[in-house]
Amino acid sequence: LVANSIAADIFPAFYKEWPLFLGVVVATVAASSLLGWLISRWRILPGTTAVWGSSPGAATAMVLMAGAFGADQRLVAFMQYLRVIFVSMTAALVARMWVDTSGVEVPPIVWFPPIDALAFAATIGIAIVGGLAGKLVRLPSPFFLGTFIFGAVIHLGLGVPMQLPPWLLAISYAMVGWSIGLNFTRPILRHAARALPQIIGSIVALIAFCGGMAFVISRLLGIDPLTAYLATSPGGMDSVAIIAAAARNVDISFVMALQSARFLVVLLIGPSVARLVARNVRS
């Protein structure tokens, strides 16, 4: 899913505006890391859990990788998906100020589309080979990272198409949800409830910070305010894409290129940032 979501056309857009994109991505990652460090430093959540949970995007990926780096997947999932809810709701409310979406209908989901034998076989093959390769070279979270790296190379480098039918994604999401949700205990739930105000505060602070960056970008560079806000929104890429597509004046390519750039940077440097912050917390 992650490898297939990376489109080759984001790279020309990134190259055209790379100083702006790099600055926004670095600032967002730095702000989220600072918030995660504060939550860990104040012992609101244990270890690197707060750092992984504060990561600005790639929610499912962060949850899947967090356990391999010593974080509590349950609390990471709690933080990540709470942020996705807040970010998506805020983006929808902000969009309502500029765009009338009352007549926009979300296309129905075709749960059982016709299967393209070659594309579907490539998808299954990439999952199996990538997962085994990740295990063989001892990658952290091998079945996720191995499949992502191998899939990205095959998809972008060789142009091999993949097919991810909704029924397969639904089963996969359910398995991820069960594997995490069934491991919750009453003490963990009580811990999450006690930490809820601080977690919400950190999410609101990150949304406000990104909104401030959008305001500055809009004023200095003359970019449409909604375009700037959706592009800098810290996560909720699917919701952002739907809102951007419904708006007439939004530069969708700019929005999705910046969102994808942040997604990739978070995915690639997230583990290193988490380890760095964890060392500083312990010291």
Sequence and secondary structure as in RCSB ss.txt:
>XXXX:A:sequence
LVANSIAADIFPAFYKEWPLFLGVVVATVAASSLLGWLISRWRILPGTTAVWGSSPGAATAMVLMAGAFGADQRL
VAFMQYLRVIFVSMTAALVARMWVDTSGVEVPPIVWFPPIDALAFAATIGIAIVGGLAGKLVRLPSPFFLGTFIF
GAVIHLGLGVPMQLPPWLLAISYAMVGWSIGLNFTRPILRHAARALPQIIGSIVALIAFCGGMAFVISRLLGIDP
LTAYLATSPGGMDSVAIIAAAARNVDISFVMALQSARFLVVLLIGPSVARLVARNVRS
>XXXX:A:secstr
 HHHH  TTHHHHHHHTHHHHHHHHHHHHHHHHHHHHHHHHTTSS TTHHHHHH SS HHHHHHHHGGGT  HHH
HHHHHHHHHHHHHHHHHHHHHHH   TT       SS    HHHHHHHHHHHHHHHHHHHHTT SSHHHHHHHHH
HHIIIIIS       HHHHHHHHHHHHHHHHTT  HHHHHHHHHHHHHHHHHHHHHHHHHHHHHHHHHHHH   H
HHHHHHH SS HHHHHHHHHH SS  HHHHHHHHHHHHHHHHHHHHHHHHHHHHHHH 
